[in-house]
Amino acid sequence: MKRLFPHPFLTLTLIVFWFLLVNQWKVGSLVMALILATVIPHLTSAWWPDRPRVKRPFGLAAYALLVLWDVIVANFQVARIVLFMPRDKIRSAWVTVPLDLRAPEAITLLAGTITMTPGTLTADMSACGRALLIHSLHAPDPDAVRDDIKARYESRPEKDFRMILPYALLFMIGCICAALILNLIRLFTAHTVTDRILTLDTMTVNALALVVLYGISAGTGLYLEAAILLALTGFVGTVAYCKYLLRGSIIE
């Protein structure tokens, strides 16, 4: 059973998402969901990082709830700054956050958490991996922003970070693979050329996300450069297709 379903949680998640996508509770949908939920984990096994065991599920849930609450609060704060604060009173700033974390997974999750919270953005990491460069929308006191990030996120045990990222990668890779399969179905069932072009463009975006996720799991920035090239190629290709449909030629 373990060889057939190496990640039961991922399999169950794919089944649930498939039913949400097709919106049909039929035997055929169940069979298709089981096939995808069985095949996708095996097809993506080369991209899986270490397979962790959740030793502190309550710590993981507490961190997720903390981030969710901060995202909600930050949305209201950013809305107040954008809508009601005079432009000359906004104090945007670059903030350097020194890191005590050493694990790549922990640093990646910390950087993603900062970016996901409205009002802050992780822009860069030092070559030595000991500091993050953060842009804050409104930081009258940059030192306070730095101290808040370190106290609120980085101070959490590093093993909590190690547990979250691999499962997040598995979940995202599975969802993107399911999306690619749906793109293929749409590509062959589309009735117009325009629909096929839109489907190909969507497939490019999903493939781009898959390359980025593989780069994260491999711990290298090389795949990010490949993703940028893929994005440029997909954009140019979509524009060329559309121009050909509108004017009958690509180069005038």
C-alpha positions in Angstrom: 0.0 0.0 0.0 2.9 2.4 0.8 4.4 1.8 -2.6 1.1 2.4 -4.4 0.3 5.5 -2.3 3.6 6.9 -1.1 1.9 10.1 0.0 -1.6 9.4 1.1 -2.3 13.1 2.1 -1.3 14.3 -1.4 -3.5 11.6 -3.0 -6.5 12.5 -0.9 -5.9 16.2 -1.7 -5.8 15.6 -5.4 -9.1 13.6 -5.2 -10.9 16.4 -3.4 -9.6 19.0 -5.8 -10.6 17.0 -8.8 -14.2 16.7 -7.5 -14.2 20.5 -6.9 -13.0 21.1 -10.4 -15.4 18.8 -12.3 -18.3 19.6 -9.9 -19.8 16.2 -10.6 -20.2 13.4 -8.1 -20.2 10.5 -10.5 -18.5 7.1 -10.6 -16.6 8.2 -13.7 -15.3 11.2 -11.9 -14.2 9.1 -9.0 -12.3 6.7 -11.2 -10.6 9.6 -13.0 -9.7 11.2 -9.6 -8.2 7.9 -8.4 -6.1 7.5 -11.5 -4.7 11.0 -11.3 -4.2 10.8 -7.6 -2.2 7.6 -8.1 -0.2 8.6 -11.2 0.8 12.2 -10.3 2.7 11.3 -7.1 4.8 8.7 -9.0 5.4 11.0 -12.0 6.6 13.8 -9.8 8.7 11.7 -7.5 11.9 13.0 -9.0 11.1 16.5 -7.8 10.2 15.5 -4.3 12.6 16.8 -1.6 13.1 14.8 1.6 10.1 13.1 2.9 9.6 14.5 6.4 7.5 13.1 9.2 5.3 15.6 11.0 6.6 15.6 14.6 4.8 18.8 15.7 1.6 19.1 13.7 0.2 21.6 16.2 3.3 23.8 15.8 2.8 23.7 12.0 -0.9 24.6 12.4 -0.1 27.4 14.8 2.4 28.9 12.3 -0.1 28.7 9.4 -2.8 30.5 11.6 -0.3 33.1 12.6 0.6 33.9 8.9 -3.1 33.9 7.9 -3.9 36.4 10.7 -1.0 38.6 9.7 -2.1 38.6 6.0 -5.6 39.7 7.0 -4.4 42.4 9.2 -1.8 43.6 6.7 -4.5 43.9 4.0 -6.4 46.5 6.1 -3.1 48.3 6.9 -2.1 48.5 3.3 -5.6 49.7 2.3 -5.4 52.4 5.0 -2.0 53.6 3.7 -3.0 53.6 0.0 -6.4 55.2 0.4 -6.1 57.6 3.3 -2.4 58.4 3.9 -1.0 61.4 1.9 1.6 60.4 -0.5 4.3 62.6 1.1 3.7 60.9 4.4 4.4 57.4 3.1 7.9 56.3 4.1 8.9 53.3 2.0 12.2 51.8 2.9 14.7 49.0 2.3 15.3 46.9 5.3 18.1 44.4 5.8 17.2 41.5 8.1 20.1 39.5 9.4 19.4 35.7 9.6 20.0 33.3 12.3 18.5 30.5 10.3 20.8 28.3 8.2 18.6 25.7 6.6 17.6 26.6 3.0 14.1 25.4 3.6 13.7 27.7 6.6 15.1 30.7 4.8 12.8 30.0 1.8 9.7 29.8 3.9 10.6 32.9 5.8 11.2 34.9 2.6 7.9 33.6 1.1 6.0 34.5 4.3 7.4 38.0 4.2 6.4 38.4 0.5 2.9 36.9 1.0 2.2 39.5 3.7 0.9 42.6 2.0 3.2 45.7 2.5 6.5 43.8 2.6 8.5 42.1 -0.2 11.6 39.9 -0.1 13.8 41.3 -2.9 17.1 39.6 -2.5 19.4 37.5 -0.3 23.0 38.1 0.4 25.6 35.9 -1.3 26.6 34.3 2.0 22.9 33.6 2.9 23.1 35.5 6.2 20.7 38.4 5.4 17.5 39.2 3.5 16.8 42.5 1.7 13.2 43.5 2.4 11.2 46.3 0.9 8.5 47.8 3.2 5.7 50.0 1.8 5.6 52.1 5.0 8.5 51.9 7.4 9.0 55.1 9.5 11.2 53.0 11.8 13.1 50.4 9.7 14.7 48.9 12.8 11.2 48.1 14.2 10.2 46.3 11.0 13.4 44.2 11.2 12.9 43.4 14.9 9.2 42.5 14.3 10.1 40.1 11.5 12.8 38.4 13.5 10.6 38.1 16.7 7.4 37.1 15.0 8.7 34.6 12.3 12.3 33.7 12.6 12.2 33.0 16.3 10.0 30.0 15.7 11.8 26.7 15.9 13.7 25.9 12.7 12.3 22.4 12.5 8.8 23.8 12.0 10.2 25.5 8.9 11.7 22.3 7.7 8.4 20.5 8.0 6.2 23.0 6.2 8.1 23.6 3.0 8.4 20.0 1.7 4.7 19.4 2.2 3.9 22.8 0.6 6.0 21.8 -2.4 4.3 18.4 -2.7 0.9 20.0 -2.6 1.8 22.7 -5.2 3.5 20.3 -7.5 0.4 18.0 -7.4 -2.0 20.8 -8.1 0.1 22.1 -11.0 0.3 18.7 -12.6 -3.5 18.3 -12.2 -3.9 21.7 -13.9 -1.6 20.7 -16.8 -3.7 17.6 -17.3 -6.8 19.7 -17.4 -5.1 22.0 -19.9 -4.4 19.1 -22.2 -8.0 18.0 -22.0 -9.1 21.5 -22.9 -6.5 21.7 -25.7 -8.1 18.7 -27.5 -11.7 19.6 -26.7 -11.6 23.3 -27.6 -13.8 24.4 -30.5 -11.9 27.5 -31.6 -8.3 28.4 -32.4 -8.6 31.2 -29.8 -9.4 28.8 -27.1 -6.4 26.6 -28.0 -4.1 29.6 -27.9 -5.4 30.6 -24.5 -4.9 27.0 -23.3 -1.3 26.9 -24.6 -0.6 30.2 -22.8 -2.0 28.7 -19.6 0.1 25.6 -20.0 3.2 27.8 -20.3 2.3 29.5 -17.1 1.8 26.2 -15.3 5.0 24.8 -16.7 6.8 27.9 -15.5 5.5 27.4 -12.0 6.6 23.7 -12.1 10.2 24.8 -13.1 10.3 27.3 -10.3 9.1 24.7 -7.8 11.7 22.2 -9.0 14.4 24.9 -8.5 13.2 25.5 -4.9 13.3 21.7 -4.2 16.7 21.4 -5.8 18.1 24.4 -3.9 19.5 26.2 -6.9 18.7 29.5 -8.7 19.6 28.1 -12.2 16.0 27.0 -12.8 14.8 30.5 -12.1 16.7 31.8 -15.1 15.2 29.0 -17.2 11.8 30.0 -15.9 12.4 33.6 -17.0 13.4 32.4 -20.5 10.4 30.1 -20.7 8.1 33.0 -19.7 9.6 35.3 -22.4 9.3 32.6 -25.0 5.7 31.9 -24.0 4.7 35.6 -24.1 6.3 36.1 -27.6 4.7 32.9 -28.9 1.2 34.0 -27.7 1.6 37.4 -29.2 2.8 35.9 -32.5 -0.2 33.5 -32.7 -2.6 36.4 -31.9 -1.0 38.7 -34.5 -1.2 35.9 -37.1 -4.9 35.4 -36.4 -5.7 39.1 -36.6 -3.5 40.1 -39.6 -2.6 36.9 -41.4 1.1 37.4 -40.9 3.6 37.8 -38.1 6.3 40.0 -39.7 5.1 43.0 -41.7 
